[in-house]
Amino acid sequence: MLGVIGGSGLYDLPGIEGVRAVRVTTPFGVPSDDLRTGRLGGVEVAFVPRHGRGHTILPSEINFRANIYALKELGVEFLVSVGAVGSLREELPPGSVVVPDQFIDRTVARQSTFFGGGVVAHVSLADPVCPVLSATLADAAQSAGGAVRRGGTYICMEGPQFSTRAESNVYRQLGADVIGMTNWQEAKLAREAEMCFASLSMVTDYDCWKEDESAVVVEDILRILHDNADLARLAVAGVAGTLPAQRACGCASALENAIITNRDEIGPEARARLGVIIGKYVKGEP
């Protein structure tokens, strides 16, 4: 199954069949909204709007754990995250697309792990996206007519305010290519959930470092997102039609050696709370 996290513009995926709303409650609370499921390109697809329908949830208010857990519970193995980003590089103008392969975390107020509460695990994030899914996504976006940058560093800020010029220039010095407010928690949790993860980052502006451009305004972001909505839909449809039948990457076994806690010390409550995540490694009664 292919999971998609994005905005309401992706409800209308080309060729999707049998769309239905699914309400999921997780041990970590409720997702941003009902999930939409259907069939696209020969595979099952599940979609969740990260900010809720009507865009009512701030980036810092998103229940990332519930969103990823719900997708995992439905059977998602491949996860594509679609979102708006600002460009920190001259060569990445508004309207272009980046499929990043690295992240820098500048958030301070978010839950970004399923673990804790009696269970300790440390997954590797040296390479935080799935190389196979990212290449598939970049190919699909390029085939859909996008100007695609393969690879790059996404810096995730807390928000909801945009950067100061000083911050924007610091992020450039750190080596970041684009800036957003959501994808890093999704990437972390997808790795813990053993999903293949890739990000389709839609460039809407030059952030505010580029002083010969106007500062970031929401109207411009929404206009460019609207203009690129078809590209995002076609890219997701292209991915759905070309997913591998078997996963050969390491994403599917990310937790195999990551759970540090002695299995006998994991109690019934933790086993129930994390069953969807750790069930194949922690079986039976404590």
Protein Blocks (a to p, Z undefined) as FASTA:
>chain_A
ZZddddfklmmgghiahiacdddddfkbccfbdcddddeehiacddddfkoghilacfkl
pcfklmmmmmmmnopabdcdddddddfbfklcghiacddfbdcdfbfbbcfbfbejhiac
dddfkbmccfklmmmmmmmmmmnopacdeeddddddfbjbdcdfklmmmmmmnopabdcf
klmmmmmmmmmnopacddddddfbehjmlmmbccddfklmmmmmmmmmmmmmmmmmmmmm
mccfbdcbfklmmmmmmpmbdfklpcfklmmmmmmmmmmmmgcjZZ
